[in-house]
Amino acid sequence: MNVARLDLTADLVTLTRALCDLPSVSGDERVLADAVEAALRACAHLEVLRDGDTVVARTQLGRAGRVAIAGHLDTVPIAANLPSRLVGEGADAAVWGRGTVDMKAGVAVQLALAATLDAPNRDVTWIFYDHEEVAAELNGLGRVARAHPDWLAADFAVLCEPTAGGIEGGCNGTLRAEVLVHGRAAHSARSWMGVNAIHGAAPVLARLQDYRPREVEVDGLLYREGLNAVAVRGGTAGNVIPDSCVVTVNYRFAPSQSVEGAGEHVREVFDGFEVRVVDAAGGARPGLDHPAAQQFSQAVLAVTGGAPTAKLGWTDVARFGALGVPAVNFGPGDPLLAHADDEQCPVDQIESVHRALASWLAG
């Protein structure tokens, strides 16, 4: 079988484009995973492991600490935005195309450093995983966490998701719940014989309208919570008084709170109603008080000058958090351009992220 060749000594723009131009839409990562594995196996200082289309490479130097640096290989479907190309000049230069932001530029930085840093100041586990852009149960990082948790063991982790080259610590948790309102069905011509469950949902919506989300400081970063209705369903026909209505709510909660605590909070808000939690994922503390995190922040600040902020969405740093590993998000690219048809990543951000990580790991 012919395996695509990746030159990990190439400049970062060339490497980013090579990664983008290999097939890697979720579920079709095999070609890219094979190329990544082959390139890393050529590095004598790395032990290379594989599970499905997730490739893990790690140093075994007996250093006092170990860090994990992760990125996913897959992208959302192509939208006439490949092959990649270089656009602009000088300070405005950017790599354009599907995956440049989310997150082949970050993966290029990982691969370049994995190949060249043969004696880092701490042991490093480099993780390149599959199926991030699809259903959570398919996620390669989650699969490895279940099957090979020792592969992810570390004191601190960095997820190279796009953050425009700044540090975003940890992430909020997310919980989805259904608030059930019960009524009594009747013909709409004799509505007084029934109890309209949709009308009965008005107090649920009123509580949401009056809800004031908290701002919670965790490890020096400020996380903003939110509780919002994201769907309402009810009714069976145009001439029937509905006997049930379901309001689906999404609660984004600070990483200082457990999933169980988040569920209890939602039940308290909707006291008197039946509440059913249907999906939940805990957040991740940034752990910025950990020595490795402090050294990481100092190295990044020396290059970028930007102070860490809280990650308000949910990312796979939460999978590290579940393993007791504090984690941050740090990578090139504007996250607002992720999945966009005109996805593009500034070259200067790719280079600055590379400089910051190299300074941290080799300094």
DRENDO-1510 file (C-alpha; in Angstrom, 1 decimal, always signed):
<recs>
REC; n; res; u; v; w
REC; 1; MET; +0.0; +0.0; +0.0 .
REC; 2; ASN; +1.3; +3.4; -0.9 .
REC; 3; VAL; +1.4; +5.9; +2.0 .
REC; 4; ALA; +1.4; +9.6; +1.3 .
REC; 5; ARG; +4.6; +11.3; +2.4 .
REC; 6; LEU; +4.8; +14.2; +4.8 .
REC; 7; ASP; +8.0; +16.2; +5.1 .
REC; 8; LEU; +8.1; +17.2; +8.7 .
REC; 9; THR; +11.2; +19.4; +8.0 .
REC; 10; ALA; +9.3; +21.6; +5.5 .
REC; 11; ASP; +8.3; +25.1; +6.4 .
REC; 12; LEU; +5.1; +25.5; +8.3 .
REC; 13; VAL; +3.1; +26.8; +5.4 .
REC; 14; THR; +4.1; +23.9; +3.2 .
REC; 15; LEU; +3.3; +21.4; +5.9 .
REC; 16; THR; -0.1; +23.0; +6.7 .
REC; 17; ARG; -1.1; +22.9; +3.1 .
REC; 18; ALA; +0.1; +19.2; +2.7 .
REC; 19; LEU; -2.1; +18.2; +5.7 .
REC; 20; CYS; -5.1; +20.1; +4.3 .
REC; 21; ASP; -4.8; +18.6; +0.8 .
REC; 22; LEU; -4.8; +15.0; +2.0 .
REC; 23; PRO; -8.3; +13.4; +2.5 .
REC; 24; SER; -9.5; +13.8; +6.1 .
REC; 25; VAL; -13.2; +14.6; +6.3 .
REC; 26; SER; -14.5; +12.8; +9.4 .
REC; 27; GLY; -14.7; +9.1; +8.8 .
REC; 28; ASP; -12.1; +9.4; +6.0 .
REC; 29; GLU; -9.0; +10.0; +8.0 .
REC; 30; ARG; -7.1; +6.8; +7.2 .
REC; 31; VAL; -4.9; +8.3; +4.4 .
REC; 32; LEU; -3.8; +11.2; +6.7 .
REC; 33; ALA; -3.4; +9.0; +9.7 .
REC; 34; ASP; -1.2; +6.6; +7.7 .
REC; 35; ALA; +1.0; +9.5; +6.5 .
REC; 36; VAL; +1.3; +10.9; +10.1 .
REC; 37; GLU; +2.2; +7.5; +11.5 .
REC; 38; ALA; +4.8; +6.9; +8.8 .
REC; 39; ALA; +6.4; +10.3; +9.3 .
REC; 40; LEU; +6.6; +10.0; +13.1 .
REC; 41; ARG; +8.0; +6.4; +12.9 .
REC; 42; ALA; +10.9; +7.9; +11.0 .
REC; 43; CYS; +11.8; +9.8; +14.2 .
REC; 44; ALA; +14.1; +7.6; +16.3 .
REC; 45; HIS; +13.4; +9.5; +19.5 .
REC; 46; LEU; +9.7; +8.8; +19.4 .
REC; 47; GLU; +7.6; +5.7; +20.5 .
REC; 48; VAL; +4.6; +5.5; +18.1 .
REC; 49; LEU; +1.3; +3.9; +19.0 .
REC; 50; ARG; -1.9; +3.7; +17.0 .
REC; 51; ASP; -5.6; +3.0; +17.8 .
REC; 52; GLY; -7.9; +3.1; +14.8 .
REC; 53; ASP; -7.0; +6.4; +13.1 .
REC; 54; THR; -5.5; +8.0; +16.2 .
REC; 55; VAL; -1.8; +8.2; +16.3 .
REC; 56; VAL; +0.2; +8.8; +19.5 .
REC; 57; ALA; +3.9; +9.5; +19.6 .
REC; 58; ARG; +5.8; +10.0; +22.8 .
REC; 59; THR; +9.3; +10.6; +24.1 .
REC; 60; GLN; +10.6; +8.3; +26.9 .
REC; 61; LEU; +13.5; +10.3; +28.3 .
REC; 62; GLY; +12.7; +9.9; +32.0 .
REC; 63; ARG; +12.1; +13.6; +32.5 .
REC; 64; ALA; +10.6; +14.8; +35.8 .
REC; 65; GLY; +7.3; +15.7; +34.1 .
REC; 66; ARG; +5.2; +14.8; +31.0 .
REC; 67; VAL; +2.9; +17.0; +29.0 .
REC; 68; ALA; +0.3; +16.0; +26.3 .
REC; 69; ILE; -0.2; +18.1; +23.2 .
REC; 70; ALA; -3.2; +17.0; +21.1 .
REC; 71; GLY; -5.0; +17.9; +17.9 .
REC; 72; HIS; -7.6; +16.2; +15.7 .
REC; 73; LEU; -7.0; +15.1; +12.1 .
REC; 74; ASP; -10.5; +15.3; +10.7 .
REC; 75; THR; -12.4; +18.2; +9.2 .
REC; 76; VAL; -16.0; +19.0; +8.3 .
REC; 77; PRO; -17.0; +18.3; +4.7 .
REC; 78; ILE; -15.3; +20.3; +1.9 .
REC; 79; ALA; -17.2; +23.2; +0.4 .
REC; 80; ALA; -15.2; +23.9; -2.8 .
REC; 81; ASN; -12.4; +25.2; -0.6 .
REC; 82; LEU; -9.7; +22.7; -1.5 .
REC; 83; PRO; -6.9; +22.5; -2.6 .
REC; 84; SER; -5.4; +24.9; -0.2 .
REC; 85; ARG; -3.6; +28.0; -1.3 .
REC; 86; LEU; -1.5; +30.9; +0.1 .
REC; 87; VAL; -3.3; +34.2; +0.0 .
REC; 88; GLY; -2.1; +37.7; +0.8 .
REC; 89; GLU; +1.5; +38.9; +1.4 .
REC; 90; GLY; +3.7; +39.8; +4.2 .
REC; 91; ALA; +1.9; +40.4; +7.5 .
REC; 92; ASP; -1.4; +39.6; +5.8 .
REC; 93; ALA; -0.4; +36.2; +4.4 .
REC; 94; ALA; -2.7; +33.4; +5.2 .
REC; 95; VAL; -3.2; +29.7; +4.3 .
REC; 96; TRP; -6.7; +29.4; +2.8 .
REC; 97; GLY; -8.8; +26.2; +2.6 .
REC; 98; ARG; -10.8; +23.7; +4.5 .
REC; 99; GLY; -9.1; +22.7; +7.7 .
REC; 100; THR; -6.6; +25.5; +7.9 .
REC; 101; VAL; -8.2; +26.9; +11.1 .
REC; 102; ASP; -9.8; +23.7; +12.4 .
REC; 103; MET; -7.2; +22.5; +12.8 .
REC; 104; LYS; -4.5; +21.6; +10.3 .
REC; 105; ALA; -2.3; +24.6; +11.2 .
REC; 106; GLY; -2.2; +23.5; +14.8 .
REC; 107; VAL; -1.4; +19.9; +13.7 .
REC; 108; ALA; +1.4; +21.2; +11.5 .
REC; 109; VAL; +2.9; +22.9; +14.5 .
REC; 110; GLN; +2.6; +19.7; +16.5 .
REC; 111; LEU; +4.2; +17.6; +13.8 .
REC; 112; ALA; +7.1; +20.0; +13.2 .
REC; 113; LEU; +7.9; +20.1; +16.9 .
REC; 114; ALA; +7.5; +16.4; +17.4 .
REC; 115; ALA; +10.1; +15.8; +14.7 .
REC; 116; THR; +12.7; +18.3; +15.7 .
REC; 117; LEU; +12.5; +18.3; +19.5 .
REC; 118; ASP; +14.4; +15.2; +20.3 .
REC; 119; ALA; +15.5; +16.3; +23.8 .
REC; 120; PRO; +12.7; +18.4; +25.2 .
REC; 121; ASN; +12.9; +19.6; +28.8 .
REC; 122; ARG; +10.0; +17.4; +29.8 .
REC; 123; ASP; +8.6; +14.2; +28.2 .
REC; 124; VAL; +6.0; +14.9; +25.6 .
REC; 125; THR; +3.1; +12.9; +24.3 .
REC; 126; TRP; +1.9; +14.0; +20.9 .
REC; 127; ILE; -1.7; +13.0; +20.1 .
REC; 128; PHE; -3.3; +13.1; +16.6 .
REC; 129; TYR; -6.9; +11.8; +16.8 .
REC; 130; ASP; -9.8; +11.1; +14.5 .
REC; 131; HIS; -13.6; +11.8; +14.5 .
REC; 132; GLU; -13.7; +15.0; +16.5 .
REC; 133; GLU; -16.2; +16.7; +14.2 .
REC; 134; VAL; -18.9; +14.1; +14.5 .
REC; 135; ALA; -20.9; +12.3; +17.3 .
REC; 136; ALA; -19.1; +12.2; +20.6 .
REC; 137; GLU; -19.2; +8.4; +20.9 .
REC; 138; LEU; -16.9; +8.2; +17.8 .
REC; 139; ASN; -14.3; +10.7; +19.1 .
REC; 140; GLY; -10.8; +9.2; +18.8 .
REC; 141; LEU; -9.6; +10.9; +21.9 .
REC; 142; GLY; -12.5; +9.6; +23.9 .
REC; 143; ARG; -11.9; +6.1; +22.5 .
REC; 144; VAL; -8.2; +6.2; +23.6 .
REC; 145; ALA; -9.2; +7.5; +27.0 .
REC; 146; ARG; -11.4; +4.4; +27.5 .
REC; 147; ALA; -9.1; +1.8; +25.9 .
REC; 148; HIS; -5.6; +3.2; +26.7 .
REC; 149; PRO; -5.8; +5.8; +29.4 .
REC; 150; ASP; -2.1; +5.4; +30.1 .
REC; 151; TRP; -1.4; +6.8; +26.6 .
REC; 152; LEU; -2.9; +10.1; +27.8 .
REC; 153; ALA; -1.2; +10.2; +31.2 .
REC; 154; ALA; +0.3; +13.7; +31.7 .
REC; 155; ASP; +0.8; +16.5; +34.3 .
REC; 156; PHE; -0.7; +19.1; +31.9 .
REC; 157; ALA; -2.2; +19.1; +28.4 .
REC; 158; VAL; -2.5; +21.5; +25.5 .
REC; 159; LEU; -5.2; +21.1; +22.9 .
REC; 160; CYS; -4.2; +23.0; +19.7 .
REC; 161; GLU; -7.7; +24.1; +18.8 .
REC; 162; PRO; -7.9; +27.5; +17.2 .
REC; 163; THR; -7.7; +30.3; +19.7 .
REC; 164; ALA; -6.2; +33.1; +17.5 .
REC; 165; GLY; -2.9; +32.3; +19.1 .
REC; 166; GLY; -4.0; +33.1; +22.7 .
REC; 167; ILE; -4.4; +30.8; +25.7 .
REC; 168; GLU; -8.0; +29.8; +26.5 .
REC; 169; GLY; -8.0; +27.9; +29.8 .
REC; 170; GLY; -10.1; +24.8; +30.4 .
REC; 171; CYS; -13.7; +24.9; +29.2 .
REC; 172; ASN; -17.3; +25.2; +30.4 .
REC; 173; GLY; -19.4; +22.1; +30.9 .
REC; 174; THR; -22.6; +21.6; +29.0 .
REC; 175; LEU; -25.9; +20.0; +30.0 .
REC; 176; ARG; -29.1; +19.5; +28.0 .
REC; 177; ALA; -32.3; +18.8; +29.8 .
REC; 178; GLU; -36.0; +18.5; +28.9 .
REC; 179; VAL; -38.6; +20.3; +31.0 .
REC; 180; LEU; -41.9; +18.4; +30.7 .
REC; 181; VAL; -45.2; +20.1; +31.0 .
REC; 182; HIS; -48.3; +17.9; +31.2 .
REC; 183; GLY; -51.9; +18.8; +30.2 .
REC; 184; ARG; -55.1; +17.0; +29.1 .
REC; 185; ALA; -56.1; +16.5; +25.5 .
REC; 186; ALA; -59.4; +17.7; +24.1 .
REC; 187; HIS; -61.0; +18.8; +20.8 .
REC; 188; SER; -60.0; +22.4; +20.2 .
REC; 189; ALA; -63.7; +23.2; +19.6 .
REC; 190; ARG; -64.2; +22.3; +23.2 .
REC; 191; SER; -60.9; +23.5; +24.6 .
REC; 192; TRP; -62.4; +24.1; +28.1 .
REC; 193; MET; -62.5; +20.3; +28.4 .
REC; 194; GLY; -58.8; +20.0; +28.2 .
REC; 195; VAL; -55.6; +21.6; +29.7 .
REC; 196; ASN; -53.3; +23.1; +27.2 .
REC; 197; ALA; -49.7; +21.9; +27.9 .
REC; 198; ILE; -48.2; +24.5; +25.6 .
REC; 199; HIS; -49.9; +27.3; +27.5 .
REC; 200; GLY; -48.6; +25.6; +30.6 .
REC; 201; ALA; -45.0; +26.1; +29.4 .
REC; 202; ALA; -45.3; +29.9; +29.9 .
REC; 203; PRO; -43.9; +29.8; +33.4 .
REC; 204; VAL; -40.9; +27.7; +32.1 .
REC; 205; LEU; -40.1; +30.4; +29.6 .
REC; 206; ALA; -40.7; +33.1; +32.1 .
REC; 207; ARG; -38.1; +31.6; +34.5 .
REC; 208; LEU; -35.6; +31.4; +31.6 .
REC; 209; GLN; -36.4; +35.1; +30.7 .
REC; 210; ASP; -35.7; +36.1; +34.3 .
REC; 211; TYR; -32.7; +33.9; +34.8 .
REC; 212; ARG; -29.4; +35.8; +35.4 .
REC; 213; PRO; -26.4; +33.7; +34.5 .
REC; 214; ARG; -23.5; +33.6; +36.9 .
REC; 215; GLU; -19.9; +34.6; +36.2 .
REC; 216; VAL; -17.6; +32.3; +38.1 .
REC; 217; GLU; -13.8; +32.7; +38.6 .
REC; 218; VAL; -11.9; +29.5; +38.4 .
REC; 219; ASP; -8.1; +29.4; +38.7 .
REC; 220; GLY; -8.0; +33.1; +37.9 .
REC; 221; LEU; -10.1; +33.0; +34.8 .
REC; 222; LEU; -13.7; +34.2; +34.5 .
REC; 223; TYR; -16.3; +31.8; +33.1 .
REC; 224; ARG; -19.7; +33.0; +32.1 .
REC; 225; GLU; -22.6; +30.6; +32.4 .
REC; 226; GLY; -25.8; +30.4; +30.5 .
REC; 227; LEU; -29.2; +28.7; +30.6 .
REC; 228; ASN; -31.3; +28.9; +27.5 .
REC; 229; ALA; -34.2; +27.3; +25.8 .
REC; 230; VAL; -33.0; +25.7; +22.5 .
REC; 231; ALA; -36.2; +23.9; +21.4 .
REC; 232; VAL; -39.9; +23.6; +22.2 .
REC; 233; ARG; -42.1; +20.8; +21.0 .
REC; 234; GLY; -45.7; +19.9; +21.6 .
REC; 235; GLY; -49.0; +19.3; +19.9 .
REC; 236; THR; -50.3; +16.4; +17.7 .
REC; 237; ALA; -52.8; +18.0; +15.3 .
REC; 238; GLY; -54.3; +21.4; +14.4 .
REC; 239; ASN; -57.6; +20.6; +16.2 .
REC; 240; VAL; -56.3; +18.9; +19.3 .
REC; 241; ILE; -55.5; +20.7; +22.6 .
REC; 242; PRO; -52.0; +19.4; +23.4 .
REC; 243; ASP; -51.6; +17.2; +26.4 .
REC; 244; SER; -47.8; +17.6; +26.6 .
REC; 245; CYS; -45.1; +20.1; +25.9 .
REC; 246; VAL; -41.3; +19.7; +26.2 .
REC; 247; VAL; -38.9; +22.7; +26.5 .
REC; 248; THR; -35.3; +21.7; +25.9 .
REC; 249; VAL; -32.8; +23.8; +27.7 .
REC; 250; ASN; -29.0; +24.0; +27.5 .
REC; 251; TYR; -27.0; +24.9; +30.6 .
REC; 252; ARG; -23.4; +26.0; +30.1 .
REC; 253; PHE; -21.7; +25.8; +33.5 .
REC; 254; ALA; -18.4; +26.8; +34.9 .
REC; 255; PRO; -15.8; +24.0; +35.3 .
REC; 256; SER; -15.8; +24.4; +39.1 .
REC; 257; GLN; -19.2; +22.6; +39.0 .
REC; 258; SER; -19.8; +18.9; +38.5 .
REC; 259; VAL; -22.3; +17.4; +36.1 .
REC; 260; GLU; -24.3; +16.3; +39.1 .
REC; 261; GLY; -24.3; +19.8; +40.5 .
REC; 262; ALA; -25.3; +21.3; +37.2 .
REC; 263; GLY; -28.3; +18.9; +37.0 .
REC; 264; GLU; -29.4; +19.8; +40.5 .
REC; 265; HIS; -29.2; +23.5; +39.6 .
REC; 266; VAL; -31.4; +23.0; +36.6 .
REC; 267; ARG; -33.9; +21.1; +38.7 .
REC; 268; GLU; -34.0; +23.9; +41.2 .
REC; 269; VAL; -34.6; +26.5; +38.5 .
REC; 270; PHE; -37.6; +24.5; +37.3 .
REC; 271; ASP; -38.9; +23.3; +40.7 .
REC; 272; GLY; -42.4; +22.0; +40.3 .
REC; 273; PHE; -41.8; +20.7; +36.8 .
REC; 274; GLU; -40.6; +17.3; +35.7 .
REC; 275; VAL; -37.0; +17.7; +34.5 .
REC; 276; ARG; -35.1; +15.0; +32.6 .
REC; 277; VAL; -31.3; +15.4; +31.9 .
REC; 278; VAL; -30.7; +13.9; +28.4 .
REC; 279; ASP; -27.1; +14.8; +27.8 .
REC; 280; ALA; -24.2; +16.2; +29.8 .
REC; 281; ALA; -20.4; +16.7; +29.6 .
REC; 282; GLY; -18.3; +18.1; +32.4 .
REC; 283; GLY; -16.0; +21.1; +31.9 .
REC; 284; ALA; -12.3; +21.3; +32.5 .
REC; 285; ARG; -10.4; +23.4; +35.0 .
REC; 286; PRO; -7.5; +25.3; +33.4 .
REC; 287; GLY; -5.1; +24.3; +36.3 .
REC; 288; LEU; -3.1; +27.5; +35.7 .
REC; 289; ASP; -1.6; +27.2; +39.2 .
REC; 290; HIS; +0.2; +24.0; +38.1 .
REC; 291; PRO; +4.0; +24.6; +37.6 .
REC; 292; ALA; +3.9; +23.3; +34.0 .
REC; 293; ALA; +0.9; +25.6; +33.2 .
REC; 294; GLN; +2.7; +28.6; +34.7 .
REC; 295; GLN; +5.8; +27.9; +32.7 .
REC; 296; PHE; +3.6; +27.4; +29.6 .
REC; 297; SER; +1.8; +30.7; +30.2 .
REC; 298; GLN; +5.1; +32.6; +30.6 .
REC; 299; ALA; +6.5; +31.2; +27.4 .
REC; 300; VAL; +3.3; +32.1; +25.4 .
REC; 301; LEU; +3.1; +35.6; +26.9 .
REC; 302; ALA; +6.7; +36.2; +26.0 .
REC; 303; VAL; +5.8; +35.6; +22.3 .
REC; 304; THR; +2.2; +36.8; +22.1 .
REC; 305; GLY; +1.8; +39.3; +24.9 .
REC; 306; GLY; -1.8; +38.1; +25.5 .
REC; 307; ALA; -3.1; +37.1; +28.9 .
REC; 308; PRO; -5.0; +33.8; +29.3 .
REC; 309; THR; -8.8; +33.9; +29.0 .
REC; 310; ALA; -11.5; +31.4; +29.8 .
REC; 311; LYS; -12.8; +29.0; +27.1 .
REC; 312; LEU; -16.6; +29.5; +27.2 .
REC; 313; GLY; -17.5; +26.7; +24.9 .
REC; 314; TRP; -16.9; +22.9; +25.3 .
REC; 315; THR; -13.8; +21.3; +23.8 .
REC; 316; ASP; -11.9; +18.1; +24.2 .
REC; 317; VAL; -9.8; +19.5; +27.0 .
REC; 318; ALA; -12.7; +18.2; +29.1 .
REC; 319; ARG; -11.6; +14.7; +28.3 .
REC; 320; PHE; -8.2; +15.4; +29.8 .
REC; 321; GLY; -10.0; +17.0; +32.8 .
REC; 322; ALA; -11.9; +13.8; +33.3 .
REC; 323; LEU; -8.6; +12.0; +33.6 .
REC; 324; GLY; -7.4; +14.6; +36.2 .
REC; 325; VAL; -5.1; +16.4; +33.7 .
REC; 326; PRO; -5.5; +20.2; +33.7 .
REC; 327; ALA; -5.6; +21.5; +30.1 .
REC; 328; VAL; -5.7; +24.6; +28.0 .
REC; 329; ASN; -6.6; +25.4; +24.4 .
REC; 330; PHE; -3.9; +27.1; +22.3 .
REC; 331; GLY; -3.6; +27.2; +18.6 .
REC; 332; PRO; -3.5; +29.3; +15.5 .
REC; 333; GLY; -6.5; +30.5; +13.6 .
REC; 334; ASP; -9.7; +32.6; +14.4 .
REC; 335; PRO; -12.3; +30.1; +15.8 .
REC; 336; LEU; -15.0; +32.2; +14.1 .
REC; 337; LEU; -13.6; +31.1; +10.7 .
REC; 338; ALA; -13.7; +27.4; +11.7 .
REC; 339; HIS; -16.0; +25.5; +9.3 .
REC; 340; ALA; -16.5; +28.7; +7.2 .
REC; 341; ASP; -16.3; +28.4; +3.4 .
REC; 342; ASP; -13.5; +31.0; +3.4 .
REC; 343; GLU; -11.6; +29.3; +6.2 .
REC; 344; GLN; -8.1; +30.7; +6.4 .
REC; 345; CYS; -5.3; +30.9; +9.0 .
REC; 346; PRO; -2.8; +33.8; +9.3 .
REC; 347; VAL; +0.8; +32.6; +8.7 .
REC; 348; ASP; +2.1; +34.8; +11.5 .
REC; 349; GLN; -0.2; +33.0; +14.0 .
REC; 350; ILE; +1.1; +29.6; +12.9 .
REC; 351; GLU; +4.6; +30.8; +13.4 .
REC; 352; SER; +4.0; +32.5; +16.7 .
REC; 353; VAL; +2.3; +29.4; +18.2 .
REC; 354; HIS; +5.3; +27.3; +17.0 .
REC; 355; ARG; +7.7; +29.7; +18.6 .
REC; 356; ALA; +5.8; +29.8; +21.9 .
REC; 357; LEU; +5.6; +26.0; +22.1 .
REC; 358; ALA; +9.2; +25.5; +21.1 .
REC; 359; SER; +10.3; +28.1; +23.7 .
REC; 360; TRP; +8.3; +26.2; +26.4 .
REC; 361; LEU; +9.5; +22.7; +25.5 .
REC; 362; ALA; +13.1; +23.6; +24.7 .
REC; 363; GLY; +13.8; +26.5; +26.9 .
</recs>
